[in-house]
Amino acid sequence: MADKIKLLIAVLLVAAGVVGFYALADAAAVLRVVAVLFGVLAATGVFWTSTQGKRFFGFAGESVNEAKRVVWPTRKETMQTTGIVILFAIVMALFLWAVDASLLLIVNKLMGRGD
């Protein structure tokens, strides 16, 4: 029950930040943005204390660690792969253009519209 209350408070804090943004319509843009940021940061703090929040932030931390272990391709590998993809796209475009033009020619001949 306590976690549900924390989640409700977090949602209300975000809503309060958005309401503050519109309530400060005549104020400087910086104050309006600060109102939203304060609401989001306060909501994050409250969410962090809930069970779901602890699980979420634990998952996010594990995701960052996993991303650090990824072996990224070198510039040469990236350029080669990109070149192959572009070449394949061009070849397929030409093939589909040829098929379309052939079918158009056949249909025009069958319908007696000759060129």
Backbone torsions as a table, in degrees:
resi	resn	phi	psi	omega
1	MET	NA	-38.3	-178.8
2	ALA	-64.3	-36.4	179.7
3	ASP	-65.8	-38.0	179.1
4	LYS	-65.4	-37.8	177.9
5	ILE	-65.8	-41.3	178.0
6	LYS	-62.5	-41.9	178.8
7	LEU	-65.0	-40.1	177.0
8	LEU	-62.8	-42.8	178.0
9	ILE	-62.7	-40.7	179.3
10	ALA	-62.1	-43.7	178.6
11	VAL	-64.4	-41.1	179.4
12	LEU	-65.6	-34.6	177.8
13	LEU	-67.4	-39.5	176.0
14	VAL	-64.4	-44.0	178.6
15	ALA	-61.9	-39.2	178.7
16	ALA	-63.8	-37.8	176.7
17	GLY	-63.7	-41.6	178.7
18	VAL	-67.3	-42.2	177.8
19	VAL	-62.6	-40.2	177.4
20	GLY	-62.1	-36.8	177.7
21	PHE	-58.9	-46.1	-178.9
22	TYR	-79.0	-28.7	178.9
23	ALA	-70.1	-28.0	179.8
24	LEU	-95.8	37.9	-176.1
25	ALA	-60.0	-31.4	-178.6
26	ASP	-89.7	-7.8	-178.2
27	ALA	-83.7	174.0	178.8
28	ALA	-64.2	150.3	-178.4
29	ALA	-60.6	-32.3	-179.8
30	VAL	-63.1	-42.5	179.3
31	LEU	-65.1	-37.1	179.3
32	ARG	-65.1	-43.6	179.2
33	VAL	-67.1	-38.7	178.2
34	VAL	-61.9	-37.0	178.6
35	ALA	-61.5	-44.7	179.4
36	VAL	-67.0	-45.7	-179.7
37	LEU	-61.4	-40.4	177.9
38	PHE	-62.1	-43.5	178.4
39	GLY	-62.2	-43.1	-179.3
40	VAL	-68.1	-43.5	-179.6
41	LEU	-66.2	-40.4	177.4
42	ALA	-64.6	-41.0	178.3
43	ALA	-64.6	-38.1	178.0
44	THR	-63.8	-42.5	177.8
45	GLY	-61.0	-42.7	179.1
46	VAL	-68.5	-42.2	-180.0
47	PHE	-62.8	-35.2	-178.6
48	TRP	-61.0	-30.2	-177.0
49	THR	-82.1	-11.1	179.9
50	SER	-84.7	163.8	179.2
51	THR	-62.1	-45.3	178.9
52	GLN	-63.0	-37.9	179.2
53	GLY	-65.0	-42.9	178.1
54	LYS	-62.8	-41.0	178.2
55	ARG	-66.0	-42.1	-179.1
56	PHE	-63.2	-48.2	-178.3
57	PHE	-69.5	-30.7	173.0
58	GLY	-64.4	-44.0	177.4
59	PHE	-62.6	-42.3	179.7
60	ALA	-62.7	-41.2	178.2
61	GLY	-64.2	-41.4	177.7
62	GLU	-65.6	-35.5	178.5
63	SER	-65.2	-41.3	178.2
64	VAL	-63.4	-43.3	178.5
65	ASN	-62.5	-39.8	178.8
66	GLU	-66.1	-39.8	179.0
67	ALA	-65.0	-31.4	177.6
68	LYS	-68.3	-26.7	-179.0
69	ARG	-85.0	-7.4	-178.6
70	VAL	-68.9	137.5	175.9
71	VAL	-93.1	109.6	-177.6
72	TRP	-83.9	147.1	-180.0
73	PRO	-68.7	154.3	177.4
74	THR	-75.3	170.6	179.2
75	ARG	-62.0	-41.0	-179.3
76	LYS	-62.2	-45.9	179.2
77	GLU	-62.6	-40.4	179.9
78	THR	-64.4	-43.8	-179.9
79	MET	-64.9	-41.1	179.0
80	GLN	-63.7	-45.9	-179.6
81	THR	-63.8	-42.5	178.2
82	THR	-61.9	-42.3	178.4
83	GLY	-61.5	-42.6	179.1
84	ILE	-63.8	-42.5	179.7
85	VAL	-63.8	-44.0	179.9
86	ILE	-65.2	-43.9	178.5
87	LEU	-60.4	-43.7	178.6
88	PHE	-62.6	-41.2	179.5
89	ALA	-63.5	-40.0	178.5
90	ILE	-65.9	-44.6	179.7
91	VAL	-61.7	-43.9	-179.9
92	MET	-66.3	-37.8	177.9
93	ALA	-62.8	-43.5	178.2
94	LEU	-64.8	-40.3	178.2
95	PHE	-62.5	-47.5	-179.3
96	LEU	-66.7	-34.2	175.2
97	TRP	-63.3	-42.6	179.7
98	ALA	-64.4	-43.0	178.9
99	VAL	-63.9	-44.6	-179.7
100	ASP	-63.0	-44.2	179.8
101	ALA	-64.8	-38.9	179.1
102	SER	-65.3	-45.1	179.4
103	LEU	-64.7	-37.5	177.2
104	LEU	-63.3	-42.9	178.6
105	LEU	-63.0	-44.2	-179.8
106	ILE	-63.6	-45.8	-180.0
107	VAL	-63.2	-42.4	177.9
108	ASN	-63.0	-39.5	178.2
109	LYS	-65.6	-43.3	-179.6
110	LEU	-65.4	-32.2	-178.4
111	MET	-90.2	1.2	176.1
112	GLY	74.6	24.6	-178.5
113	ARG	-93.1	8.3	-175.3
114	GLY	-9.5	153.9	-178.2
115	ASP	-80.4	NA	NA
